[in-house]
Amino acid sequence: MDKFNPTIIIPGIGQSKVDMIDSKGNKIKSAWPFDIDMKSALDDLKGSIMKMMLFRKDAGFSDKVAKIVRSITFPLSCKSDGSSLNPLRTVTYEKSVKECTDDEKRFIYKMIPMEALGEKIGEENLFFFAYNPFGDVYPTAEKLNEFIEFVKEKTQSEKVDIIAVSLGGAVLKAYLDMYADKKNISSIVCVCSALDGTKCAGDIFTGNLDLDDPVKYLSYAGDKASQIAPMVNMIPKDVVDLTLTKSIDTAKNDLLYNCTMMWACVPVSDFAEASDKHLKNADPVLKEKVTRFYNYSLTFPGKIRELAKDGVRFCIVSGYGKQFLPIFESKNEDSDSVINVSSSSLGAQSSDGNIDVSTCVLPENTWFFKNQGHSAIAYNDVVLSLAEKFITGEIENVHSSESYPQFNTARNIKKLKYELVPKAEKTINDETVSPEIKDKLKELNEKYSVLLKTTVTENAQNVTELENEYKAVFDSIKNKG
């Protein structure tokens, strides 16, 4: 069996869990993901809502909402020097995926579905570095360094491979700033990573947001958000504006301005303006950390070239063809809806949907997926397969395999993998189901297996068609029942 380096996954912003704890180390509540008691919040708002609707003016409503927002965001607040204000404990995994409990393993693979990589290199060689995404970026990099040393010693390996997802790219940058000379890394896979922050964060820090008509933008923010649009329409516009302003200001003050991890998401192009607005009178310690990261970001493209020349292998995956929410001034930036292409590809320029690969730092090691949504990257099996084959050495660059072209189209197998195929397998084992139905479902399961082997995706239509075929079979069962 081939000897593989251990692989460490550095997850994105929503893929770690952080608890707020008391002086004895007992969990008080979940700080991240947010612990939101909607029933209590609505009960607390009832009186203010009635007054506001009756008198058609604020009547304390905006302050009540801002107070609720504060109760949600406060646990993650940072001190003026960038350290955490409250006692927090990140749920970490100081062991290999193989040693994780079933629940821990389910969580890790739900966040980053790299089961195939675990099978290939052995789960004893797969590790998950959890961290506080609203923490202090350089102390987090120090913890990553400790984790890498722990993994090296545990596996008796000289080097490790890294998969950095989304915000994980910022953690990786801070680590390279501090520890690149240790030469601990053999291969790096960046999956839609914030290699130069994101224009979303730039617009937030610089205040370049369009909040004039928040109701209009709810339809862009998902089904749940769009469902509340009719209710928001019933509230006087000046009350909506005031409530939104106070709530956003509360969240910014708690989660952004003293948080070096969030400062690490500000692109180089926006730093001067953001710094002028928020760092002039900042704590010198915070200012030093933030400025250090910015200065390293200026040199980062050159550092990546140096690492590549020194033998570090790179696979950079970038989504494109999506736009930011219309509230952002940078709404026309080509992106995966969260991170702009020029950041996640480290330099690619986009014009009219066409990507100029020549402007990338590593053009032969950068792959692009058209219409790739940021939050759906975990369900694009082709990206995960590409990462696996790069880590195992089966792919070196964009010329290595026609099965993984430099330009591909995104697909999302979430519904198939987690809903339809398991339901089909359960139905096949149901003695009350007819042989004809079982045979049809077995045929569809075989189609699914073939689909997973087809990695050149000119469009995602075959996924939708297969979903519809499963649905038709299940509908027929329901109708017969």
C-alpha positions as CSV (number, residue, x, y, z in Angstrom):
1,M,0.0,0.0,0.0
2,D,1.2,3.5,-0.8
3,K,2.4,5.7,2.0
4,F,0.5,8.9,2.1
5,N,1.1,12.0,4.1
6,P,-1.5,12.7,6.7
7,T,-4.1,15.3,5.6
8,I,-5.4,18.1,7.7
9,I,-8.7,19.8,6.8
10,I,-9.0,23.5,7.8
11,P,-12.8,24.1,7.5
12,G,-14.8,27.2,6.7
13,I,-16.7,29.7,8.8
14,G,-19.7,27.5,9.5
15,Q,-17.9,24.2,10.1
16,S,-16.7,24.4,13.6
17,K,-18.5,24.5,16.9
18,V,-17.7,27.0,19.7
19,D,-19.3,26.9,23.2
20,M,-19.5,29.7,25.8
21,I,-18.4,28.3,29.1
22,D,-18.5,29.3,32.8
23,S,-15.6,29.6,35.2
24,K,-15.7,25.8,35.9
25,G,-15.6,24.9,32.2
26,N,-19.3,24.0,31.9
27,K,-21.1,24.8,28.7
28,I,-23.5,27.8,29.1
29,K,-24.7,27.9,25.5
30,S,-23.5,27.5,21.9
31,A,-21.7,30.6,20.8
32,W,-21.3,29.3,17.3
33,P,-23.5,28.3,15.5
34,F,-25.7,30.9,17.1
35,D,-28.0,29.7,19.8
36,I,-31.3,31.4,18.9
37,D,-34.4,30.9,21.0
38,M,-37.0,32.2,18.5
39,K,-40.0,31.6,20.8
40,S,-38.4,33.7,23.6
41,A,-37.3,36.4,21.2
42,L,-40.8,36.7,19.7
43,D,-42.4,36.7,23.2
44,D,-40.1,39.5,24.2
45,L,-41.0,41.5,21.1
46,K,-44.8,41.1,21.3
47,G,-45.4,44.3,23.4
48,S,-43.1,46.4,21.2
49,I,-44.7,45.0,18.0
50,M,-48.2,45.8,19.2
51,K,-47.2,49.4,20.1
52,M,-45.2,49.9,16.9
53,M,-48.1,48.6,14.7
54,L,-50.7,50.5,16.6
55,F,-49.0,53.9,16.7
56,R,-47.1,53.4,13.3
57,K,-43.8,54.5,14.9
58,D,-40.8,52.9,16.5
59,A,-42.0,52.9,20.1
60,G,-38.8,51.1,21.2
61,F,-39.2,48.3,18.7
62,S,-35.7,48.8,17.1
63,D,-34.0,48.8,20.5
64,K,-35.7,45.6,21.4
65,V,-34.6,43.9,18.2
66,A,-31.0,45.2,18.6
67,K,-31.0,43.8,22.2
68,I,-32.0,40.4,20.9
69,V,-29.3,40.6,18.2
70,R,-26.8,41.5,21.0
71,S,-27.8,38.5,23.0
72,I,-27.0,36.3,20.0
73,T,-23.7,37.9,18.9
74,F,-22.3,38.9,22.3
75,P,-20.8,35.5,23.2
76,L,-18.4,35.8,20.2
77,S,-17.3,39.4,21.0
78,C,-13.7,40.3,21.1
79,K,-11.8,42.6,23.4
80,S,-10.1,45.7,22.0
81,D,-6.9,43.7,21.5
82,G,-8.6,41.1,19.4
83,S,-8.7,38.3,22.0
84,S,-12.1,36.8,23.0
85,L,-14.1,38.8,25.5
86,N,-15.9,35.7,26.9
87,P,-14.6,32.3,28.0
88,L,-15.0,30.1,25.0
89,R,-14.2,26.5,24.1
90,T,-13.9,25.2,20.6
91,V,-15.1,21.7,20.0
92,T,-11.8,20.2,18.8
93,Y,-10.8,16.8,17.5
94,E,-7.3,16.0,18.8
95,K,-7.3,12.7,17.1
96,S,-7.6,11.1,13.7
97,V,-11.0,10.7,12.0
98,K,-10.6,7.0,12.6
99,E,-10.5,7.6,16.3
100,C,-13.6,9.8,16.3
101,T,-16.9,8.6,17.7
102,D,-19.6,7.9,15.2
103,D,-21.3,11.2,16.0
104,E,-18.0,13.1,15.6
105,K,-17.3,11.4,12.3
106,R,-20.8,12.1,11.0
107,F,-20.3,15.8,11.8
108,I,-16.9,16.0,10.1
109,Y,-18.1,14.3,7.0
110,K,-21.3,16.4,6.9
111,M,-19.1,19.5,7.0
112,I,-16.5,18.2,4.5
113,P,-17.6,15.0,2.8
114,M,-14.2,13.6,2.2
115,E,-15.1,9.9,2.9
116,A,-13.4,8.8,-0.3
117,L,-10.1,10.4,0.7
118,G,-10.4,8.8,4.1
119,E,-10.8,5.4,2.4
120,K,-7.9,6.0,0.1
121,I,-5.3,7.3,2.6
122,G,-6.8,5.6,5.7
123,E,-8.9,7.5,8.2
124,E,-6.0,7.2,10.6
125,N,-4.3,9.8,8.3
126,L,-7.2,12.2,8.1
127,F,-7.5,15.0,10.6
128,F,-9.9,18.0,11.2
129,F,-8.6,21.2,12.6
130,A,-11.6,23.0,14.3
131,Y,-11.2,26.7,15.4
132,N,-13.2,29.7,16.4
133,P,-14.0,31.5,13.1
134,F,-14.6,34.8,15.1
135,G,-11.3,34.4,17.0
136,D,-7.8,35.8,16.8
137,V,-6.2,34.9,13.5
138,Y,-2.5,34.6,14.6
139,P,-3.2,32.7,17.9
140,T,-5.3,30.4,15.7
141,A,-2.3,29.9,13.4
142,E,-0.2,29.0,16.4
143,K,-2.8,26.4,17.4
144,L,-2.7,25.1,13.8
145,N,1.1,24.8,14.1
146,E,0.7,22.8,17.3
147,F,-1.8,20.6,15.6
148,I,0.5,20.0,12.6
149,E,3.3,19.0,15.0
150,F,0.9,16.7,16.9
151,V,-0.2,15.0,13.6
152,K,3.4,14.6,12.4
153,E,4.4,13.0,15.7
154,K,1.3,10.8,15.8
155,T,1.7,9.5,12.3
156,Q,5.5,9.5,12.3
157,S,5.4,11.7,9.2
158,E,7.8,14.4,8.0
159,K,5.2,16.5,6.3
160,V,1.4,17.0,6.1
161,D,-1.0,17.9,3.3
162,I,-3.6,20.6,3.9
163,I,-7.1,21.1,2.6
164,A,-8.2,24.7,3.3
165,V,-11.9,25.5,2.7
166,S,-13.3,29.1,2.5
167,L,-12.2,31.0,5.7
168,G,-9.7,28.2,6.2
169,G,-7.6,30.0,3.5
170,A,-7.2,33.0,5.9
171,V,-6.0,30.6,8.7
172,L,-3.6,29.0,6.3
173,K,-2.2,32.4,5.3
174,A,-1.5,33.4,8.9
175,Y,0.2,30.0,9.4
176,L,2.4,30.5,6.4
177,D,3.3,34.0,7.6
178,M,4.5,32.6,10.9
179,Y,5.8,29.1,10.0
180,A,6.4,28.7,6.3
181,D,10.1,28.2,7.0
182,K,9.4,25.0,8.9
183,K,8.5,23.4,5.6
184,N,5.9,21.1,7.2
185,I,3.6,21.1,4.2
186,S,3.8,18.9,1.1
187,S,0.6,19.7,-0.7
188,I,-2.1,22.4,-0.3
189,V,-5.6,22.2,-1.7
190,C,-7.6,25.5,-1.5
191,V,-11.3,25.0,-2.0
192,C,-13.1,28.3,-2.7
193,S,-10.7,29.8,-0.1
194,A,-10.5,33.5,0.9
195,L,-6.9,33.9,-0.4
196,D,-7.4,37.7,-0.7
197,G,-10.5,37.9,1.6
198,T,-13.8,38.7,0.0
199,K,-15.3,41.8,-1.5
200,C,-18.3,41.1,0.7
201,A,-16.2,41.8,3.8
202,G,-14.6,44.7,2.1
203,D,-18.0,46.3,1.5
204,I,-19.1,45.7,5.1
205,F,-15.9,47.2,6.6
206,T,-15.9,50.2,4.3
207,G,-19.7,50.8,4.7
208,N,-20.4,50.3,1.0
209,L,-23.8,48.7,1.5
210,D,-27.1,49.5,-0.1
211,L,-29.8,49.1,2.5
212,D,-32.4,51.5,1.1
213,D,-34.9,48.8,0.3
214,P,-34.2,45.7,2.5
215,V,-37.5,44.1,1.6
216,K,-36.5,44.0,-2.1
217,Y,-33.4,41.9,-1.2
218,L,-35.0,39.3,1.0
219,S,-35.9,37.2,-2.0
220,Y,-32.1,36.8,-2.7
221,A,-31.4,35.5,0.8
222,G,-33.2,32.2,0.6
223,D,-36.7,30.8,1.1
224,K,-37.0,31.6,4.8
225,A,-35.9,35.2,4.4
226,S,-38.3,35.7,1.4
227,Q,-41.2,34.3,3.5
228,I,-40.9,37.2,6.0
229,A,-41.1,39.9,3.3
230,P,-44.9,40.3,3.5
231,M,-44.6,40.8,7.3
232,V,-41.8,43.3,6.9
233,N,-43.9,45.2,4.3
234,M,-46.5,45.8,7.0
235,I,-43.9,47.7,9.1
236,P,-43.4,51.5,8.5
237,K,-40.3,51.9,6.3
238,D,-38.6,54.3,8.7
239,V,-39.0,51.7,11.5
240,V,-37.5,49.0,9.2
241,D,-34.6,51.3,8.3
242,L,-33.9,52.2,12.0
243,T,-34.2,48.5,13.1
244,L,-31.9,47.3,10.4
245,T,-29.3,50.0,11.1
246,K,-29.2,49.3,14.8
247,S,-29.1,45.6,14.4
248,I,-26.3,45.7,11.8
249,D,-24.3,48.1,13.9
250,T,-24.7,45.8,16.9
251,A,-23.5,42.8,14.9
252,K,-20.6,44.8,13.4
253,N,-19.4,46.0,16.8
254,D,-19.6,42.5,18.4
255,L,-18.4,40.4,15.5
256,L,-16.2,42.5,13.2
257,Y,-14.3,45.5,14.3
258,N,-12.2,43.9,17.0
259,C,-12.0,40.5,15.3
260,T,-8.7,39.8,13.5
261,M,-10.2,36.8,11.7
262,M,-12.8,39.0,10.1
263,W,-10.2,41.6,9.3
264,A,-8.3,38.9,7.5
265,C,-11.3,38.7,5.2
266,V,-10.8,42.3,4.0
267,P,-9.2,42.3,0.5
268,V,-6.0,44.2,0.0
269,S,-7.8,46.6,-2.3
270,D,-10.2,47.7,0.5
271,F,-7.8,47.7,3.4
272,A,-6.8,51.4,3.3
273,E,-10.4,52.6,3.4
274,A,-11.4,50.1,6.1
275,S,-8.3,50.9,8.1
276,D,-9.0,54.6,7.9
277,K,-12.6,54.1,9.2
278,H,-11.8,51.6,12.0
279,L,-8.2,51.4,12.9
280,K,-7.2,55.0,13.5
281,N,-8.0,54.9,17.2
282,A,-7.9,51.2,17.7
283,D,-5.9,49.3,20.4
284,P,-2.3,49.2,19.2
285,V,-2.2,45.4,19.7
286,L,-5.2,44.9,17.4
287,K,-3.7,47.4,14.9
288,E,-0.4,45.6,14.9
289,K,-2.0,42.2,14.2
290,V,-4.3,43.5,11.5
291,T,-1.6,45.5,9.8
292,R,0.8,42.5,9.9
293,F,-1.8,40.3,8.1
294,Y,-2.3,43.0,5.5
295,N,1.4,43.4,4.9
296,Y,1.8,39.7,4.4
297,S,-1.2,39.7,2.1
298,L,0.6,42.2,-0.1
299,T,3.5,39.7,-0.5
300,F,1.3,36.5,-0.5
301,P,1.2,35.9,-4.3
302,G,5.0,36.0,-4.4
303,K,5.2,33.7,-1.4
304,I,3.0,31.2,-3.1
305,R,5.2,31.2,-6.1
306,E,8.2,30.6,-3.9
307,L,6.6,27.7,-2.1
308,A,5.6,26.1,-5.5
309,K,9.3,26.5,-6.7
310,D,10.4,24.9,-3.4
311,G,8.3,21.8,-4.1
312,V,5.0,22.5,-2.4
313,R,2.1,21.2,-4.6
314,F,-0.9,23.4,-5.1
315,C,-4.5,22.7,-6.2
316,I,-6.7,25.8,-6.2
317,V,-10.4,25.5,-6.8
318,S,-12.5,28.6,-7.6
319,G,-16.2,28.9,-8.2
320,Y,-17.5,31.6,-10.7
321,G,-20.7,32.7,-12.5
322,K,-22.5,33.9,-9.4
323,Q,-23.1,37.4,-8.0
324,F,-23.1,38.8,-4.5
325,L,-26.3,39.9,-2.8
326,P,-27.5,43.2,-4.3
327,I,-26.9,44.9,-0.9
328,F,-23.2,44.9,-1.7
329,E,-21.6,47.6,-3.8
330,S,-19.5,44.8,-5.3
331,K,-22.6,43.0,-6.5
332,N,-21.4,42.7,-10.0
333,E,-18.2,41.0,-9.0
334,D,-17.9,37.5,-10.5
335,S,-17.9,35.1,-7.6
336,D,-19.3,32.0,-6.0
337,S,-21.8,34.3,-4.2
338,V,-19.5,34.7,-1.2
339,I,-15.9,34.9,-2.4
340,N,-14.9,36.7,-5.6
341,V,-13.1,34.8,-8.3
342,S,-10.0,37.1,-8.1
343,S,-9.6,36.0,-4.4
344,S,-10.4,32.3,-4.5
345,S,-8.2,31.8,-7.7
346,L,-5.5,34.2,-6.4
347,G,-5.5,36.5,-9.4
348,A,-7.9,35.4,-12.1
349,Q,-9.7,38.3,-13.9
350,S,-13.3,37.8,-15.1
351,S,-15.0,39.7,-18.0
352,D,-18.5,38.9,-19.3
353,G,-18.3,35.5,-17.7
354,N,-14.9,34.6,-19.3
355,I,-11.9,33.9,-17.0
356,D,-8.4,35.1,-17.8
357,V,-6.4,32.2,-16.3
358,S,-3.1,33.9,-17.3
359,T,-3.5,36.4,-14.4
360,C,-3.6,33.6,-11.8
361,V,-0.5,33.1,-9.6
362,L,-0.5,29.4,-10.5
363,P,-2.5,29.1,-13.7
364,E,-1.7,25.4,-14.3
365,N,-2.8,24.5,-10.8
366,T,-6.1,26.4,-10.7
367,W,-9.5,24.8,-11.6
368,F,-12.7,26.7,-12.1
369,F,-16.3,25.5,-11.7
370,K,-19.0,27.5,-13.4
371,N,-22.1,28.5,-11.4
372,Q,-20.6,27.1,-8.3
373,G,-22.4,28.4,-5.2
374,H,-20.2,28.8,-2.1
375,S,-22.5,27.0,0.3
376,A,-23.0,24.1,-2.1
377,I,-19.3,23.3,-2.6
378,A,-19.6,20.4,-0.1
379,Y,-22.1,18.7,-2.4
380,N,-20.1,19.1,-5.6
381,D,-18.7,15.6,-5.7
382,V,-16.4,16.4,-8.6
383,V,-14.5,19.0,-6.5
384,L,-14.2,16.6,-3.7
385,S,-12.9,13.9,-6.1
386,L,-10.4,16.3,-7.6
387,A,-9.1,17.2,-4.1
388,E,-8.8,13.5,-3.3
389,K,-6.9,12.6,-6.4
390,F,-4.6,15.6,-6.0
391,I,-3.8,14.7,-2.4
392,T,-3.0,11.1,-3.5
393,G,-0.8,12.2,-6.4
394,E,-3.0,11.0,-9.2
395,I,-3.4,14.5,-10.5
396,E,-0.6,17.1,-10.6
397,N,-2.0,20.0,-12.7
398,V,-4.8,20.9,-15.1
399,H,-3.0,18.9,-17.8
400,S,-2.9,15.7,-15.8
401,S,-6.4,14.3,-16.6
402,E,-9.1,15.0,-19.2
403,S,-11.5,13.8,-16.5
404,Y,-10.9,16.9,-14.5
405,P,-10.7,19.8,-17.0
406,Q,-9.7,23.3,-15.9
407,F,-13.2,24.6,-16.6
408,N,-16.1,22.5,-15.4
409,T,-19.7,23.1,-14.4
410,A,-20.9,22.8,-10.8
411,R,-23.3,20.1,-9.8
412,N,-25.0,19.4,-6.5
413,I,-25.7,15.8,-5.5
414,K,-26.9,16.6,-2.0
415,K,-30.5,15.5,-2.6
416,L,-29.4,12.3,-4.3
417,K,-26.7,11.4,-1.8
418,Y,-28.5,12.1,1.4
419,E,-32.2,11.7,0.5
420,L,-33.2,9.9,-2.6
421,V,-30.5,7.1,-2.8
422,P,-30.9,6.1,0.9
423,K,-34.7,6.2,0.5
424,A,-34.3,3.9,-2.6
425,E,-32.1,1.4,-0.7
426,K,-34.6,1.3,2.2
427,T,-37.5,0.8,-0.3
428,I,-35.7,-2.0,-2.1
429,N,-35.5,-3.9,1.2
430,D,-39.2,-3.4,1.9
431,E,-41.1,-6.7,1.4
432,T,-44.4,-4.9,0.6
433,V,-42.9,-3.2,-2.5
434,S,-43.4,-4.8,-5.9
435,P,-40.5,-6.4,-7.7
436,E,-41.1,-4.0,-10.6
437,I,-40.6,-1.0,-8.4
438,K,-37.5,-2.5,-6.8
439,D,-36.0,-3.2,-10.2
440,K,-36.6,0.4,-11.3
441,L,-35.0,1.7,-8.1
442,K,-32.0,-0.6,-8.6
443,E,-31.7,0.7,-12.1
444,L,-31.7,4.3,-10.8
445,N,-29.1,3.5,-8.1
446,E,-26.9,2.1,-10.9
447,K,-27.4,5.4,-12.8
448,Y,-26.3,7.2,-9.7
449,S,-23.2,5.1,-9.5
450,V,-22.4,5.9,-13.2
451,L,-23.1,9.6,-12.5
452,L,-20.5,9.7,-9.8
453,K,-17.9,8.3,-12.2
454,T,-18.7,11.0,-14.8
455,T,-16.6,14.0,-13.8
456,V,-16.8,16.1,-16.9
457,T,-19.9,18.2,-16.2
458,E,-20.9,20.4,-19.1
459,N,-24.2,21.0,-17.3
460,A,-26.0,19.8,-14.2
461,Q,-29.1,18.6,-16.1
462,N,-28.3,14.9,-15.6
463,V,-28.5,15.4,-11.8
464,T,-32.0,17.1,-12.1
465,E,-33.2,14.4,-14.4
466,L,-32.1,11.6,-12.1
467,E,-33.8,13.4,-9.2
468,N,-37.0,13.6,-11.1
469,E,-36.8,9.9,-12.1
470,Y,-36.5,8.9,-8.4
471,K,-39.4,11.3,-7.5
472,A,-41.6,9.7,-10.2
473,V,-41.0,6.2,-8.7
474,F,-41.7,7.4,-5.2
475,D,-44.9,9.2,-6.3
476,S,-46.1,6.1,-8.0
477,I,-45.7,4.1,-4.7
478,K,-47.5,6.8,-2.8
479,N,-50.4,6.9,-5.4
480,K,-50.8,3.1,-5.3
481,G,-50.8,3.2,-1.5
